[in-house]
Amino acid sequence: MGETNCASDFNYVLEYAGDDLRVPRQIILNNRQNSHSLGRKPSNSIVFGSITKPKLISGTHAVLSLIEENGVSKVLIRDNNSTHGTFVNGLKITTAKLKHGDTVVLGGIRHGLVY
């Protein structure tokens, strides 16, 4: 998946690998839906939680969005000053460009997103 030309119709798909039934199995970013807020609050486009530790994910924890660099679209994740952090491949981030195969974890909870 990785990168694509902005002029074409495309989808970036992140697979949800957790057991929270409220979260869709696939989160899609494209040139029509180019941003998703992730968090515990119902106002987010993707609502996360944990049955055992709901407070590990902040109200508005992070934002996934498409950015353009030199005519190429990329997926960006930005932590929204969350209490327990956003991690890409085990590293705590504030902002990161995702690559195919990256794993995103919110708040240290073992269910994550795979790009």
PyRosetta script that sets phi, psi and omega in degrees:
from pyrosetta import init, pose_from_sequence

init()
pose = pose_from_sequence("MGETNCASDFNYVLEYAGDDLRVPRQIILNNRQNSHSLGRKPSNSIVFGSITKPKLISGTHAVLSLIEENGVSKVLIRDNNSTHGTFVNGLKITTAKLKHGDTVVLGGIRHGLVY")
pose.set_psi(1, -73.6)
pose.set_omega(1, 172.1)
pose.set_phi(2, 52.5)
pose.set_psi(2, -95.8)
pose.set_omega(2, -172.4)
pose.set_phi(3, -124.9)
pose.set_psi(3, 157.4)
pose.set_omega(3, 177.0)
pose.set_phi(4, -153.0)
pose.set_psi(4, 159.0)
pose.set_omega(4, 177.1)
pose.set_phi(5, -72.3)
pose.set_psi(5, 134.8)
pose.set_omega(5, -175.4)
pose.set_phi(6, -65.8)
pose.set_psi(6, -24.5)
pose.set_omega(6, -175.1)
pose.set_phi(7, -72.6)
pose.set_psi(7, -21.5)
pose.set_omega(7, -176.1)
pose.set_phi(8, -91.4)
pose.set_psi(8, 165.4)
pose.set_omega(8, 175.0)
pose.set_phi(9, -84.0)
pose.set_psi(9, 129.6)
pose.set_omega(9, -173.4)
pose.set_phi(10, -151.4)
pose.set_psi(10, 165.2)
pose.set_omega(10, 173.0)
pose.set_phi(11, -133.7)
pose.set_psi(11, 137.5)
pose.set_omega(11, 166.3)
pose.set_phi(12, -107.0)
pose.set_psi(12, 130.8)
pose.set_omega(12, -176.8)
pose.set_phi(13, -119.4)
pose.set_psi(13, 127.7)
pose.set_omega(13, 172.0)
pose.set_phi(14, -108.6)
pose.set_psi(14, 129.7)
pose.set_omega(14, 179.9)
pose.set_phi(15, -90.8)
pose.set_psi(15, 132.1)
pose.set_omega(15, 175.4)
pose.set_phi(16, -90.0)
pose.set_psi(16, 126.2)
pose.set_omega(16, -173.5)
pose.set_phi(17, -113.5)
pose.set_psi(17, 32.1)
pose.set_omega(17, -177.3)
pose.set_phi(18, -115.9)
pose.set_psi(18, -171.7)
pose.set_omega(18, -177.1)
pose.set_phi(19, -112.1)
pose.set_psi(19, 9.0)
pose.set_omega(19, 177.1)
pose.set_phi(20, -78.5)
pose.set_psi(20, 109.5)
pose.set_omega(20, -174.3)
pose.set_phi(21, -70.1)
pose.set_psi(21, -11.3)
pose.set_omega(21, 177.8)
pose.set_phi(22, -77.4)
pose.set_psi(22, -18.2)
pose.set_omega(22, -176.3)
pose.set_phi(23, -93.5)
pose.set_psi(23, 130.6)
pose.set_omega(23, 177.5)
pose.set_phi(24, -63.0)
pose.set_psi(24, 150.3)
pose.set_omega(24, 179.8)
pose.set_phi(25, -65.6)
pose.set_psi(25, -30.0)
pose.set_omega(25, 178.4)
pose.set_phi(26, -127.8)
pose.set_psi(26, 135.3)
pose.set_omega(26, 174.3)
pose.set_phi(27, -111.8)
pose.set_psi(27, 121.8)
pose.set_omega(27, -172.7)
pose.set_phi(28, -110.3)
pose.set_psi(28, 130.9)
pose.set_omega(28, 170.8)
pose.set_phi(29, -114.3)
pose.set_psi(29, 135.3)
pose.set_omega(29, 176.0)
pose.set_phi(30, -153.4)
pose.set_psi(30, -174.6)
pose.set_omega(30, -175.8)
pose.set_phi(31, -73.8)
pose.set_psi(31, -2.6)
pose.set_omega(31, 172.7)
pose.set_phi(32, -103.8)
pose.set_psi(32, -35.3)
pose.set_omega(32, 177.7)
pose.set_phi(33, -121.3)
pose.set_psi(33, 86.1)
pose.set_omega(33, -169.5)
pose.set_phi(34, -102.1)
pose.set_psi(34, 14.2)
pose.set_omega(34, 178.3)
pose.set_phi(35, -156.0)
pose.set_psi(35, 143.0)
pose.set_omega(35, 174.7)
pose.set_phi(36, -138.3)
pose.set_psi(36, 130.5)
pose.set_omega(36, 170.3)
pose.set_phi(37, -90.5)
pose.set_psi(37, 141.5)
pose.set_omega(37, -176.9)
pose.set_phi(38, -121.1)
pose.set_psi(38, 131.1)
pose.set_omega(38, 177.5)
pose.set_phi(39, 171.6)
pose.set_psi(39, -172.3)
pose.set_omega(39, -176.0)
pose.set_phi(40, -82.5)
pose.set_psi(40, -29.4)
pose.set_omega(40, -175.9)
pose.set_phi(41, -70.2)
pose.set_psi(41, 141.7)
pose.set_omega(41, 178.9)
pose.set_phi(42, -62.3)
pose.set_psi(42, -18.4)
pose.set_omega(42, -180.0)
pose.set_phi(43, -74.5)
pose.set_psi(43, -11.6)
pose.set_omega(43, 177.5)
pose.set_phi(44, -71.4)
pose.set_psi(44, 153.4)
pose.set_omega(44, 176.4)
pose.set_phi(45, -71.5)
pose.set_psi(45, -28.9)
pose.set_omega(45, 173.8)
pose.set_phi(46, -125.7)
pose.set_psi(46, 116.6)
pose.set_omega(46, -177.2)
pose.set_phi(47, -97.6)
pose.set_psi(47, 119.9)
pose.set_omega(47, 178.4)
pose.set_phi(48, -107.9)
pose.set_psi(48, 162.2)
pose.set_omega(48, 174.2)
pose.set_phi(49, -173.0)
pose.set_psi(49, 179.7)
pose.set_omega(49, 175.3)
pose.set_phi(50, -141.3)
pose.set_psi(50, 133.2)
pose.set_omega(50, -179.0)
pose.set_phi(51, -61.5)
pose.set_psi(51, -38.4)
pose.set_omega(51, -175.9)
pose.set_phi(52, -92.4)
pose.set_psi(52, -31.9)
pose.set_omega(52, -176.6)
pose.set_phi(53, -137.0)
pose.set_psi(53, 68.2)
pose.set_omega(53, -174.4)
pose.set_phi(54, -64.2)
pose.set_psi(54, -25.7)
pose.set_omega(54, -174.9)
pose.set_phi(55, -80.3)
pose.set_psi(55, -3.5)
pose.set_omega(55, 177.7)
pose.set_phi(56, -72.1)
pose.set_psi(56, -22.3)
pose.set_omega(56, 176.0)
pose.set_phi(57, -103.3)
pose.set_psi(57, 126.4)
pose.set_omega(57, -177.2)
pose.set_phi(58, -72.1)
pose.set_psi(58, 165.9)
pose.set_omega(58, 179.8)
pose.set_phi(59, -52.8)
pose.set_psi(59, -55.1)
pose.set_omega(59, 170.5)
pose.set_phi(60, -123.2)
pose.set_psi(60, 93.0)
pose.set_omega(60, -167.5)
pose.set_phi(61, -78.3)
pose.set_psi(61, -47.7)
pose.set_omega(61, -174.9)
pose.set_phi(62, -155.7)
pose.set_psi(62, 168.2)
pose.set_omega(62, 178.2)
pose.set_phi(63, -130.6)
pose.set_psi(63, 131.0)
pose.set_omega(63, 171.3)
pose.set_phi(64, -99.5)
pose.set_psi(64, 134.9)
pose.set_omega(64, 178.4)
pose.set_phi(65, -151.5)
pose.set_psi(65, 162.8)
pose.set_omega(65, 173.5)
pose.set_phi(66, -95.8)
pose.set_psi(66, 137.9)
pose.set_omega(66, 174.4)
pose.set_phi(67, -125.4)
pose.set_psi(67, 159.8)
pose.set_omega(67, 177.8)
pose.set_phi(68, -115.3)
pose.set_psi(68, 129.7)
pose.set_omega(68, 174.8)
pose.set_phi(69, -129.7)
pose.set_psi(69, 116.0)
pose.set_omega(69, 178.9)
pose.set_phi(70, 53.4)
pose.set_psi(70, 42.5)
pose.set_omega(70, 177.2)
pose.set_phi(71, 78.5)
pose.set_psi(71, 7.2)
pose.set_omega(71, -179.1)
pose.set_phi(72, -117.3)
pose.set_psi(72, 132.2)
pose.set_omega(72, 178.2)
pose.set_phi(73, -84.6)
pose.set_psi(73, 140.4)
pose.set_omega(73, 177.4)
pose.set_phi(74, -137.0)
pose.set_psi(74, 156.1)
pose.set_omega(74, 178.1)
pose.set_phi(75, -95.0)
pose.set_psi(75, 129.5)
pose.set_omega(75, -179.5)
pose.set_phi(76, -117.7)
pose.set_psi(76, 137.7)
pose.set_omega(76, 170.3)
pose.set_phi(77, -116.9)
pose.set_psi(77, 135.4)
pose.set_omega(77, -179.2)
pose.set_phi(78, -127.4)
pose.set_psi(78, 123.9)
pose.set_omega(78, 174.5)
pose.set_phi(79, -71.2)
pose.set_psi(79, 140.4)
pose.set_omega(79, -176.6)
pose.set_phi(80, -102.7)
pose.set_psi(80, 50.4)
pose.set_omega(80, -176.9)
pose.set_phi(81, 54.8)
pose.set_psi(81, 41.2)
pose.set_omega(81, -178.9)
pose.set_phi(82, -67.1)
pose.set_psi(82, 155.7)
pose.set_omega(82, -178.9)
pose.set_phi(83, -68.8)
pose.set_psi(83, -42.3)
pose.set_omega(83, -173.2)
pose.set_phi(84, -108.1)
pose.set_psi(84, 6.9)
pose.set_omega(84, 169.5)
pose.set_phi(85, 85.3)
pose.set_psi(85, 163.3)
pose.set_omega(85, 174.2)
pose.set_phi(86, -121.7)
pose.set_psi(86, 135.1)
pose.set_omega(86, -174.7)
pose.set_phi(87, -125.0)
pose.set_psi(87, 136.3)
pose.set_omega(87, 173.4)
pose.set_phi(88, -119.1)
pose.set_psi(88, 119.5)
pose.set_omega(88, -177.5)
pose.set_phi(89, 52.0)
pose.set_psi(89, 38.5)
pose.set_omega(89, 176.4)
pose.set_phi(90, 86.5)
pose.set_psi(90, -5.8)
pose.set_omega(90, -179.8)
pose.set_phi(91, -102.7)
pose.set_psi(91, 131.3)
pose.set_omega(91, 178.5)
pose.set_phi(92, -69.5)
pose.set_psi(92, 133.2)
pose.set_omega(92, -176.7)
pose.set_phi(93, -127.4)
pose.set_psi(93, 161.1)
pose.set_omega(93, 164.9)
pose.set_phi(94, -103.9)
pose.set_psi(94, -39.7)
pose.set_omega(94, 175.8)
pose.set_phi(95, -146.7)
pose.set_psi(95, 140.3)
pose.set_omega(95, 177.2)
pose.set_phi(96, -151.3)
pose.set_psi(96, 142.7)
pose.set_omega(96, 170.4)
pose.set_phi(97, -87.1)
pose.set_psi(97, 128.0)
pose.set_omega(97, -177.4)
pose.set_phi(98, -86.1)
pose.set_psi(98, 145.5)
pose.set_omega(98, 174.6)
pose.set_phi(99, -118.4)
pose.set_psi(99, 156.4)
pose.set_omega(99, 178.7)
pose.set_phi(100, -54.3)
pose.set_psi(100, 130.3)
pose.set_omega(100, -179.9)
pose.set_phi(101, 96.5)
pose.set_psi(101, -10.1)
pose.set_omega(101, 178.5)
pose.set_phi(102, -66.0)
pose.set_psi(102, 146.4)
pose.set_omega(102, 175.3)
pose.set_phi(103, -113.3)
pose.set_psi(103, 129.9)
pose.set_omega(103, -179.9)
pose.set_phi(104, -111.1)
pose.set_psi(104, 131.1)
pose.set_omega(104, 177.7)
pose.set_phi(105, -124.8)
pose.set_psi(105, 131.6)
pose.set_omega(105, 177.7)
pose.set_phi(106, -102.4)
pose.set_psi(106, 127.0)
pose.set_omega(106, 173.4)
pose.set_phi(107, 64.4)
pose.set_psi(107, 19.3)
pose.set_omega(107, 178.2)
pose.set_phi(108, 78.0)
pose.set_psi(108, 1.9)
pose.set_omega(108, 179.0)
pose.set_phi(109, -76.5)
pose.set_psi(109, 136.0)
pose.set_omega(109, -171.8)
pose.set_phi(110, -69.7)
pose.set_psi(110, -6.1)
pose.set_omega(110, 170.8)
pose.set_phi(111, -89.3)
pose.set_psi(111, 136.1)
pose.set_omega(111, -175.2)
pose.set_phi(112, -141.9)
pose.set_psi(112, -172.1)
pose.set_omega(112, 177.6)
pose.set_phi(113, -112.3)
pose.set_psi(113, 140.1)
pose.set_omega(113, 175.7)
pose.set_phi(114, -116.8)
pose.set_psi(114, 124.6)
pose.set_omega(114, -178.7)
pose.set_phi(115, -93.2)
pose.dump_pdb("model.pdb")
